[in-house]
Amino acid sequence: MTGDARDTARRASADADAVDAETPPRAPLQVNIVTIFPEFFAAPLALSIPAKAAAAGSVRYRVVDLRDHTHDRHRTVDDYPYGGGPGMVMKAAPFFEAVEALGATRPIVLLSPRGRRFAQHDAHRFAAGTELTLLCGHYKDVDQRVADHLATEELSLGDYVLSGGEPAALAIVDAVVRLLPGAMSDHDSAATDSFYRGAGVSAPSYTRPEEYRGHRVPDVLLSGHHANIARWRRDEGARRTETVADPDARATGASRTGEDA
């Protein structure tokens, strides 16, 4: 993580103060998702952390079918691109009308591979707000007027292309709502996650048994010496953060398992 990125994350983390434990009751975060596949979200939002946050009254979900904002009998949301070329482009009008019907306020996020990469400080920023609207594209592209004149920002999960914005929207929702009161039974668990409040990668974790197939848990974690354990975790986190930030280390396979989404 660069110095500029750390500064940005630290500034954004100030917004998270309103989300942390010991805060007074607040209105639930309103999450709006605009999509042509509303059924995509039914099961995930009813499970685990997203469901617990809703049950705690910390978040409300509204999933909007983009086709409800079309005006032809085929409920058409896409058309051929001006200038020719392959693929279909999602029309601007249904997105504008859906957002206007919601009466949505900022931020209005278009999920797009052209967008800036979503990061933990964005999750804190959204969690500290009152409303979040996510616009899910599909097909080849979305009419650029949605990005230029409707969305307040564009975000991406990374340098790859998904079939649509739905998986990206679900990832962002999960990252945001787990920071809300009542979503997690142990708030300290979130506070020690990778990238929390500008931090880097967290140290690795181990659980029973002490040895498995000849692979032992580091002795320091079994020592009961809290200061040494804290130092080991700090040093391991710093070392792994440098590895993640180093393209050469990634190229040699020395990076962490799994890509951040």
C-alpha positions in Angstrom: 0.0 0.0 0.0 1.5 3.4 -1.0 1.8 6.3 1.4 -1.0 8.2 -0.6 -3.3 5.2 -0.3 -2.6 4.9 3.4 -3.3 8.6 3.9 -6.6 8.2 2.0 -7.5 5.2 4.0 -6.8 6.9 7.3 -8.9 10.0 6.3 -11.7 7.7 5.3 -11.5 5.7 8.5 -12.6 8.8 10.4 -16.0 8.2 8.9 -16.0 4.7 10.4 -16.2 6.2 13.9 -20.0 6.5 13.5 -20.1 2.8 12.7 -18.0 1.3 15.4 -19.3 -0.1 18.7 -20.4 2.2 21.5 -22.2 4.5 19.0 -25.7 5.8 19.6 -28.6 4.3 17.7 -28.7 5.4 14.1 -31.1 5.1 11.2 -30.6 2.0 9.1 -28.4 2.2 6.0 -30.6 2.1 2.9 -29.0 -0.1 0.2 -30.6 0.1 -3.2 -29.5 -2.4 -6.0 -30.7 -1.8 -9.5 -30.4 -4.9 -11.7 -32.0 -7.0 -14.4 -31.6 -10.1 -12.2 -33.2 -9.2 -8.8 -33.4 -13.0 -8.0 -29.6 -13.0 -7.9 -29.7 -11.3 -4.5 -32.6 -13.1 -2.8 -30.6 -15.9 -1.1 -27.3 -14.1 -0.3 -29.0 -11.2 1.4 -31.0 -13.6 3.5 -27.9 -15.4 4.8 -25.1 -14.8 7.3 -23.9 -11.3 7.9 -26.1 -9.4 5.5 -29.2 -11.1 7.1 -27.9 -10.4 10.6 -27.4 -6.7 9.9 -30.9 -6.5 8.5 -32.3 -8.3 11.5 -30.5 -5.9 13.8 -32.2 -3.0 12.1 -28.8 -1.6 10.8 -29.6 -2.0 7.1 -32.6 -2.1 4.7 -32.3 -3.7 1.2 -34.3 -2.6 -1.8 -33.6 -4.6 -5.0 -35.1 -2.9 -8.1 -35.8 -4.7 -11.3 -34.5 -2.4 -14.1 -37.1 -3.9 -16.5 -39.8 -2.3 -14.4 -38.6 1.0 -15.8 -39.0 0.2 -19.5 -42.0 1.2 -21.7 -42.3 -1.5 -24.4 -44.0 -4.8 -24.2 -40.7 -6.7 -24.4 -39.2 -4.7 -21.5 -36.1 -3.9 -23.4 -33.1 -2.7 -21.5 -30.4 -2.9 -24.3 -29.8 -1.9 -27.9 -27.1 -1.9 -30.5 -24.1 0.4 -30.1 -23.8 3.6 -32.1 -20.8 3.3 -34.4 -21.3 -0.4 -34.8 -19.3 -3.2 -33.2 -20.1 -6.4 -31.3 -22.3 -6.8 -28.2 -25.2 -4.9 -26.8 -25.3 -1.7 -24.7 -27.6 -1.1 -21.8 -29.9 1.9 -22.4 -29.6 5.0 -20.2 -33.3 5.7 -19.7 -34.2 2.7 -17.5 -31.3 3.5 -15.1 -32.2 7.2 -14.9 -35.9 6.4 -14.3 -35.1 3.7 -11.7 -32.9 6.0 -9.6 -35.5 8.8 -9.9 -38.2 6.5 -8.7 -36.1 5.6 -5.7 -35.4 9.2 -4.9 -31.9 8.0 -4.3 -29.2 10.3 -2.8 -25.4 10.1 -3.1 -23.5 7.9 -3.4 -24.8 6.3 -6.6 -22.3 3.8 -7.8 -22.0 2.3 -11.2 -20.1 -1.1 -11.1 -17.7 -0.9 -14.1 -14.3 -2.3 -15.1 -13.4 1.4 -15.9 -14.0 2.4 -12.3 -11.5 2.9 -9.5 -10.8 -0.3 -7.5 -13.0 -0.7 -4.5 -11.1 -0.7 -1.2 -11.7 -1.1 2.5 -11.8 2.7 3.1 -14.8 2.8 0.6 -16.6 0.2 2.8 -16.1 2.4 5.8 -17.3 5.5 3.9 -20.4 3.7 2.7 -21.1 2.2 6.1 -20.9 5.6 7.8 -23.5 7.0 5.4 -27.3 6.8 5.2 -27.9 5.4 1.7 -26.0 3.5 -1.0 -27.2 2.8 -4.5 -25.5 0.2 -6.7 -26.1 0.1 -10.5 -25.4 -3.3 -12.1 -24.6 -3.3 -15.7 -24.7 -6.3 -18.0 -24.1 -7.3 -21.6 -21.2 -5.5 -23.4 -21.5 -2.1 -21.7 -23.7 0.6 -20.2 -24.5 3.8 -22.1 -21.8 6.2 -21.0 -24.4 8.8 -20.0 -25.2 6.7 -17.0 -21.6 7.1 -15.8 -21.3 10.8 -16.8 -24.7 12.2 -15.6 -26.3 9.7 -13.2 -23.7 7.8 -11.2 -21.6 9.8 -8.7 -18.8 7.4 -9.0 -17.6 4.2 -10.7 -16.1 1.3 -8.9 -14.5 -2.0 -9.9 -13.4 -5.1 -8.1 -10.2 -5.4 -10.1 -8.7 -5.8 -13.5 -11.0 -8.5 -14.8 -14.5 -8.6 -16.4 -17.6 -10.3 -14.9 -20.7 -11.2 -16.7 -22.5 -8.4 -14.9 -22.3 -6.0 -12.0 -24.3 -8.3 -9.7 -21.4 -10.3 -8.1 -19.5 -7.0 -7.6 -22.5 -5.4 -6.0 -22.9 -8.3 -3.6 -19.2 -8.2 -2.7 -19.5 -4.5 -1.9 -22.7 -5.0 0.1 -21.1 -7.7 2.2 -17.9 -5.6 2.9 -20.1 -2.6 4.0 -22.8 -4.2 6.1 -20.4 -6.3 8.2 -19.2 -3.0 9.6 -22.6 -2.1 10.9 -23.8 -2.5 14.4 -25.3 -6.0 15.1 -23.9 -7.5 11.9 -21.1 -9.3 13.8 -21.2 -10.7 17.3 -17.6 -9.8 17.8 -16.7 -6.3 16.5 -13.1 -6.8 17.4 -13.0 -9.5 14.7 -13.7 -6.9 12.0 -11.3 -4.4 13.7 -8.4 -6.9 13.2 -9.1 -7.7 9.6 -6.8 -6.9 6.7 -6.9 -3.3 5.5 -9.1 -2.2 8.5 -8.6 1.6 9.0 -5.6 1.9 6.7 -3.8 -1.2 8.1 -2.2 -3.6 5.7 -2.6 -7.4 5.5 -3.3 -9.1 8.8 -1.1 -11.9 10.3 -2.1 -15.5 9.5 -4.3 -17.5 11.8 -4.1 -21.0 13.2 -6.5 -23.3 15.2 -6.4 -26.8 16.6 -4.6 -29.2 16.3 -1.2 -27.9 17.1 0.3 -30.2 14.4 -1.3 -31.4 11.3 0.5 -33.7 8.8 3.8 -32.5 10.1 3.0 -28.8 9.9 3.1 -27.1 13.3 1.6 -23.9 14.6 4.3 -21.3 15.2 5.7 -21.8 18.7 5.1 -18.2 19.7 1.3 -18.6 19.4 1.4 -21.4 21.9 3.7 -19.6 24.3 1.0 -17.6 26.2 3.3 -14.6 26.1 0.9 -11.9 24.9 3.5 -9.2 24.1 5.5 -11.7 22.0 2.3 -12.8 20.2 1.3 -9.2 19.5 4.8 -8.5 18.2 4.8 -11.6 16.0 1.4 -10.7 14.5 2.5 -7.1 13.9 5.7 -8.2 12.2 4.0 -10.9 10.1 1.3 -8.5 9.0 4.0 -5.9 7.9 6.0 -8.6 6.1 3.0 -9.9 4.2 1.8 -6.4 3.4 5.2 -5.7 1.7 4.9 -8.9 -0.2 1.4 -8.1 -1.4 2.6 -4.6 -2.5 5.6 -6.0 -4.4 4.8 -7.0 -8.0 8.0 -9.1 -8.2 7.0 -11.1 -5.1 3.5 -11.7 -6.5 5.1 -12.9 -9.8 7.1 -15.5 -7.9 4.1 -16.7 -6.1 5.0 -15.2 -2.7 1.7 -13.3 -2.3 -1.2 -14.2 -0.1 -3.8 -16.8 -1.1 -6.8 -15.4 -2.9 -7.2 -12.0 -4.5 -9.0 -9.1 -2.6 -12.3 -8.4 -4.2 
